[in-house]
Amino acid sequence: MGADSIDDLDALDNLDELDGAGGGDGGQRFRLHQYRYFAAVEVRSFLVDRDLPSNDEQLLLETELELDFRFAQRMKLFLRPRFLIDGLDTELIRYEPLEAYMTYEGSRTGVKFGQFIENWGVAEVNNPLDVLNRRDFGVKFLDPPRLGELGVRVTQSFKGGSVVDQPTLSAYFMPLFRPALLPTRQSRWRPVEPGVDFRPGLSFEPTGAQQMFGALRFEHTLNTKPFNADVSYLVSHGPERFPYFLPVLGPTGVDFIPIYYGATVAGLGMRAVPNTIGWSRLTFKLELAYKRPFEFAGSPGQQQDDYVQYTTGLDLLINPVFTDRDQVLLTLEYAGENGASDLASIFRPFDSDIAVRLFWEPLDFSRTAIELRAVVDVKHGELVAEATVGQQLRFIHDDLRMTVTGTYMRAAPSGQGLLTFFSNNSAIVVRLQMDL
């Protein structure tokens, strides 16, 4: 859907108010304020290495509903149930809601509690600051969707000035750890190392107080003569959302098991737009995070090195290009990592990668869009290239959209890099989605 909450969506339908059982005045009435629904069918076909003991195709059936209820003037209940199943892999089924939370929205203070998703990143290719939510690697490995975390967020805004404005402090507490969702036994994204059996069910996970995750995030705008910017600062402590993998000797050979660990993180994010004439079409982006990993008590793993992750780049909006109303968004980024050489660093992508994205929209009646993306590891030669074409099928229904994506993957010739653990997963994806 391209959005992490209903607040990110445009043009939602308004429904008539639904009275609660207790009645009362309009400010106390429980009502459905906004909603959105979609249903989709997605077919994936992998083009290479089709003689492996895994599924060469996927048939994903997905539906998602967003419900925004308002009551008691400043209270909101948000529900985002999802159902997803692979018609060719009975182990891949998702029915847990992505989000289900309550919020209180005061004039300067806000409280959110329940299961929710937040995107803290500002870059496109890699987000070192995005440490709150776990991901669903079983559905999509290289660009996995976020999953909700259960906890509470308290926000407090302050009075700003002419230079530093809209300052807001947010505190997060997540008391329970939940593991990421990993590829199934039939997935093409299971490691294919000879003699190695991928065993996610044997993962090492934190228990007791080790499960707790806490974070402080401070945001503000920065208004200066050279540029205007959105700036955020982050400090967090608790379990990391993606494990590393440890080979251990099992009863029938070598088992590859996930090892979860913790990290203390301090980071900075910035998105800036120059005020100089001729430069206002540029947006500069920076994410920078220092991470200090630590092992949980009883972990079979070893203490890891501290490291720094960063992504820097820019967006350039060009319009018009070919017609009097089309536009192109060009993105160029570099994602890097420095400081670590341990086992866990092997499983972290984007340690020396250049990413290019070209997104063209003619802004026509059919909402046509063409997107070209490429990410290349300049150190090892690993490459992922992708092309996507999308359009509304208005001759069938105004709200039916079709997208076709082709993905090419090349593992590092040196044998170093994340893709070397897997088969060649170059693929064609066709998706039909109905938005209601």
C-alpha positions in Angstrom: 0.0 0.0 0.0 3.0 2.3 0.4 1.8 3.7 3.7 2.5 2.8 7.3 -0.7 4.1 8.8 -3.9 5.6 7.8 -2.5 9.1 8.5 -0.3 8.7 5.4 -3.2 8.1 3.0 -4.9 10.6 0.8 -8.5 10.9 -0.2 -10.2 8.5 2.2 -13.9 8.1 2.1 -16.0 9.6 4.9 -18.9 7.5 6.3 -21.9 8.5 8.3 -21.5 8.5 12.0 -22.3 5.3 13.9 -23.9 6.0 17.3 -22.5 4.1 20.2 -24.8 2.2 22.5 -24.6 5.0 25.1 -25.7 7.8 22.8 -24.6 11.2 24.0 -23.5 14.3 22.2 -21.6 14.4 18.9 -18.2 14.8 20.7 -18.8 11.6 22.6 -20.2 9.5 19.8 -18.4 6.4 18.6 -18.1 6.7 14.8 -16.3 5.2 11.9 -14.3 8.2 10.7 -12.4 6.8 7.7 -11.8 3.5 6.1 -9.9 1.8 3.2 -9.8 -1.7 1.8 -7.9 -3.5 -0.8 -7.7 -7.0 -2.2 -4.8 -8.3 -4.4 -3.5 -11.3 -6.3 0.2 -11.5 -7.0 2.0 -14.1 -9.1 5.8 -14.6 -8.8 7.8 -16.8 -11.1 11.5 -17.4 -10.5 13.4 -17.7 -13.8 16.7 -19.4 -12.8 17.8 -22.4 -10.8 14.4 -24.1 -11.2 15.6 -27.6 -10.3 15.9 -26.8 -6.6 13.7 -28.4 -3.9 11.6 -25.3 -3.4 8.7 -23.6 -5.1 9.5 -21.9 -8.4 6.3 -19.9 -8.3 4.2 -18.1 -5.7 0.5 -17.3 -5.8 -0.1 -14.6 -3.1 -3.7 -13.7 -2.1 -3.8 -10.6 0.1 -6.5 -8.4 1.6 -6.2 -5.5 4.0 -8.6 -3.3 5.8 -8.0 0.0 7.6 -10.6 1.3 10.1 -10.3 4.6 11.9 -12.8 5.1 14.7 -13.2 8.4 16.6 -14.8 8.9 20.0 -14.6 11.0 23.1 -13.4 14.0 21.1 -9.7 13.3 21.2 -9.7 9.5 21.2 -9.1 7.2 18.2 -9.2 3.5 17.7 -7.3 2.3 14.6 -7.5 -1.3 13.2 -5.5 -2.6 10.3 -6.3 -6.4 9.8 -4.5 -8.3 7.1 -4.9 -11.7 5.6 -2.3 -13.1 3.2 -1.8 -16.7 2.0 0.4 -18.4 -0.6 -1.8 -20.7 -2.6 1.3 -22.9 -3.4 2.9 -22.9 0.1 0.6 -23.8 2.9 3.2 -22.6 5.5 3.0 -19.0 4.3 -0.1 -17.6 5.9 -0.6 -14.3 7.7 -3.7 -13.3 9.6 -2.5 -11.2 12.5 -3.4 -7.5 12.3 -0.6 -5.2 11.2 -1.9 -2.6 13.6 -4.5 -2.3 16.4 -4.0 0.6 18.7 -5.7 3.4 20.7 -4.6 7.0 20.7 -5.2 10.1 22.8 -4.4 13.3 20.9 -4.2 16.4 23.1 -3.1 19.9 22.2 0.6 19.1 23.1 0.5 15.6 24.5 -0.3 12.4 22.8 -0.5 8.7 23.9 -0.6 5.7 21.6 -0.8 2.1 23.0 -1.4 -1.2 21.3 0.3 -2.7 18.2 1.6 -0.2 15.7 4.1 0.6 12.9 6.3 3.6 12.6 8.8 4.4 9.9 11.7 6.4 11.3 13.8 6.3 8.1 14.3 9.1 5.6 16.3 7.3 2.9 15.2 4.9 0.2 17.7 2.0 0.0 18.5 1.4 3.7 17.3 2.9 6.9 19.8 2.6 9.8 17.4 4.4 12.1 14.4 2.1 11.4 15.0 -0.1 14.5 11.5 -0.1 16.0 9.6 -2.7 13.9 10.4 -6.2 12.9 9.9 -7.3 9.2 8.2 -10.1 7.3 11.1 -11.7 5.4 8.9 -14.6 4.5 6.8 -12.5 2.1 9.5 -10.4 0.6 13.2 -10.8 1.5 15.0 -7.8 0.1 12.3 -5.2 0.8 10.3 -6.8 3.6 7.1 -5.2 4.9 7.0 -3.9 8.5 5.2 -5.7 11.2 3.5 -4.2 14.2 5.1 -4.1 17.6 3.1 -4.1 20.9 3.8 -1.2 23.2 3.2 2.4 24.1 4.3 5.8 22.7 4.1 9.1 24.6 4.7 12.3 22.7 5.2 15.8 24.0 5.4 18.9 21.7 7.0 22.2 22.7 6.8 25.8 21.6 9.2 26.4 18.7 11.0 29.4 17.4 11.8 31.0 14.1 14.8 28.7 13.5 14.0 25.5 15.4 10.3 24.9 15.2 7.8 22.1 16.0 10.0 20.4 18.5 8.5 17.0 19.6 9.8 14.4 22.0 8.6 10.8 21.8 9.2 8.0 24.3 8.6 4.3 23.3 8.4 1.2 25.4 7.9 -2.3 23.9 7.8 -4.9 26.8 7.6 -8.1 24.6 10.0 -9.4 22.0 8.6 -11.1 18.9 10.9 -12.6 16.2 10.9 -11.6 12.6 9.0 -13.8 10.2 11.5 -15.8 8.1 11.2 -17.8 4.9 9.3 -21.1 4.9 10.7 -24.5 4.0 9.4 -24.1 0.4 10.7 -20.5 0.0 13.4 -19.6 -2.6 14.9 -17.4 0.1 16.1 -20.3 2.3 19.9 -20.7 2.3 21.1 -23.3 -0.2 24.5 -24.1 1.2 25.3 -27.8 0.7 25.0 -29.8 3.9 23.3 -27.0 5.7 19.7 -27.1 7.0 18.0 -23.8 7.8 16.2 -24.2 11.1 14.3 -21.0 12.1 12.4 -23.0 14.7 15.6 -23.4 16.8 16.3 -19.7 17.1 17.8 -18.2 20.2 15.6 -15.4 21.5 15.6 -13.1 24.6 13.5 -13.9 27.6 12.3 -12.0 30.7 13.6 -8.5 31.1 15.9 -8.9 28.1 12.8 -8.6 25.8 12.3 -5.0 26.7 12.9 -2.3 24.0 13.0 1.4 24.8 13.7 4.5 22.7 13.7 8.3 22.8 13.2 10.3 19.6 13.4 14.1 19.3 12.2 15.8 16.1 12.1 19.4 14.9 12.2 21.5 11.8 15.2 23.7 11.0 14.5 26.9 9.1 17.6 28.8 7.9 18.5 31.1 5.0 20.4 28.4 3.0 17.9 25.5 3.6 14.9 24.2 5.5 15.1 20.7 7.0 13.3 18.0 9.1 15.7 16.7 11.7 15.4 13.7 14.1 17.6 12.3 16.8 17.3 8.8 18.2 18.5 6.8 21.2 17.3 3.2 21.7 18.2 0.1 23.7 16.9 -3.4 23.3 16.6 -6.4 20.9 17.5 -6.0 17.3 14.7 -6.9 14.9 16.8 -9.0 12.5 19.0 -11.9 13.7 22.3 -13.2 12.4 22.7 -16.9 11.7 25.0 -19.4 13.4 26.0 -22.8 12.0 25.8 -25.5 14.7 26.2 -29.2 14.5 22.8 -31.0 14.5 21.8 -34.6 14.6 21.8 -34.9 10.8 24.4 -32.3 9.8 24.9 -28.6 10.2 21.9 -26.5 11.3 21.7 -22.8 10.4 19.9 -21.2 13.3 18.9 -17.5 13.9 20.6 -15.8 16.8 18.8 -12.7 18.2 20.9 -10.1 20.0 20.5 -6.6 21.4 21.9 -3.2 20.5 22.2 0.3 21.9 21.7 2.8 19.1 22.3 6.5 18.7 21.4 8.2 15.5 20.6 11.2 13.4 18.3 11.7 10.4 17.9 14.7 8.2 15.9 15.7 5.1 16.9 19.2 3.8 15.6 21.4 0.9 17.8 24.3 -0.3 16.2 27.8 -0.5 18.5 28.9 -3.2 16.8 29.6 -6.6 17.4 26.7 -8.9 18.2 24.3 -6.1 14.7 23.9 -4.6 14.0 20.8 -6.6 16.7 19.0 -4.7 16.2 17.1 -1.4 19.2 16.0 0.5 19.0 13.1 2.9 21.1 11.6 5.6 20.7 8.8 8.1 23.5 8.0 10.5 23.5 5.5 13.4 26.1 4.2 15.8 25.3 0.7 17.0 26.8 -1.2 19.9 25.6 -4.8 19.9 25.4 -7.1 22.9 24.6 -10.8 23.4 21.8 -11.9 25.6 22.5 -14.2 28.6 22.9 -17.8 27.5 23.4 -16.9 23.8 25.5 -19.4 21.8 26.8 -16.5 19.7 29.8 -14.3 20.3 30.1 -10.7 21.2 30.0 -8.5 18.1 31.9 -5.4 17.0 30.5 -1.9 17.3 29.8 -0.4 13.9 28.4 2.7 12.2 25.7 2.5 9.4 24.9 5.5 7.2 22.9 6.3 4.1 23.3 9.6 2.3 21.9 10.8 -1.0 19.5 13.2 -2.8 16.2 13.3 -4.7 15.8 15.5 -7.8 12.3 16.3 -9.1 12.3 17.2 -12.8 9.1 18.4 -14.6 8.0 18.6 -17.2 10.1 16.1 -19.2 8.3 14.6 -22.2 4.9 16.3 -22.0 3.6 19.5 -20.4 2.5 17.7 -17.2 4.7 14.6 -16.6 7.5 14.4 -13.9 10.5 12.3 -13.0 11.9 11.7 -9.5 15.6 10.8 -9.6 17.1 9.3 -6.4 20.8 8.7 -5.9 22.0 7.2 -2.6 25.1 5.5 -1.0 24.7 3.1 1.9 27.7 2.1 3.9 28.9 0.4 7.1 32.2 0.7 8.9 33.7 -0.9 12.0 32.6 -4.5 12.1 34.1 -7.7 10.7 32.4 -10.4 12.7 30.0 -13.1 11.6 26.8 -11.0 12.0 28.2 -8.3 9.6 28.0 -10.9 6.8 24.2 -11.0 7.0 23.8 -7.2 6.9 23.3 -5.9 3.4 24.2 -2.4 2.2 27.8 -2.1 3.5 29.1 -0.3 0.4 26.2 0.1 -2.0 25.2 2.7 -4.6 21.4 2.9 -5.3 19.8 4.6 -8.2 16.0 5.1 -8.7 14.1 6.7 -11.5 10.4 7.1 -11.1 8.4 8.6 -14.0 4.7 9.6 -13.9 2.9 11.1 -16.9 0.1 12.2 -14.5 -2.5 10.8 -17.0 -6.0 9.5 -16.4 -4.8 5.9 -16.0 -2.2 6.8 -13.4 0.7 5.2 -15.3 4.0 4.9 -13.5 7.4 3.5 -14.5 10.0 2.8 -11.9 13.6 1.7 -12.5 15.9 0.7 -9.6 19.4 -0.6 -9.2 21.5 -1.4 -6.2 25.2 -2.4 -6.7 27.7 -3.3 -4.1 30.8 -1.5 -5.2 33.1 -3.6 -3.0 31.9 -7.1 -4.0 30.0 -6.6 -7.3 26.7 -7.8 -6.1 23.8 -6.4 -8.1 20.0 -6.1 -7.9 18.1 -4.4 -10.7 14.4 -3.9 -11.0 11.9 -2.4 -13.4 8.2 -1.9 -12.6 5.3 -0.7 -14.8 1.9 0.1 -13.3 -1.4 1.3 -14.6 -5.1 1.5 -13.7 -7.2 -0.9 -15.7 -10.1 1.5 -16.1 -11.6 -0.4 -19.0 -12.4 -3.1 -16.4 -12.8 -1.0 -13.2 -11.7 2.5 -12.1 -10.0 1.1 -9.0 -8.3 -1.9 -10.5 -4.5 -1.6 -10.9 -2.0 -3.8 -12.5 1.8 -3.8 -12.0 4.4 -5.9 -13.6 7.9 -6.1 -12.1 11.1 -7.8 -13.4 14.0 -8.4 -11.1 17.5 -9.4 -12.0 20.0 -10.5 -9.3 23.7 -11.2 -9.5 25.6 -12.6 -6.6 29.1 -11.4 -5.9 31.7 -13.1 -8.1 34.0 -13.2 -5.1 31.5 -15.3 -3.1 31.2 -12.6 -0.5 27.8 -10.9 0.0 24.3 -11.8 1.1 23.1 -13.2 -2.2 25.7 -15.9 -2.3 23.7 -17.8 0.4 20.7 -18.2 -1.9 19.8 -19.5 -5.4 19.5 -17.0 -8.2 16.1 -15.4 -7.4 15.6 -13.3 -10.5 11.9 -13.2 -11.1 8.9 -11.8 -12.8 6.0 -10.5 -10.6 2.5 -9.6 -11.8 0.1 -8.0 -9.3 -3.6 -7.1 -9.6 -5.0 -4.9 -6.8 -8.5 -3.5 -6.2 -8.8 -0.5 -3.9 -12.2 0.1 -2.4 
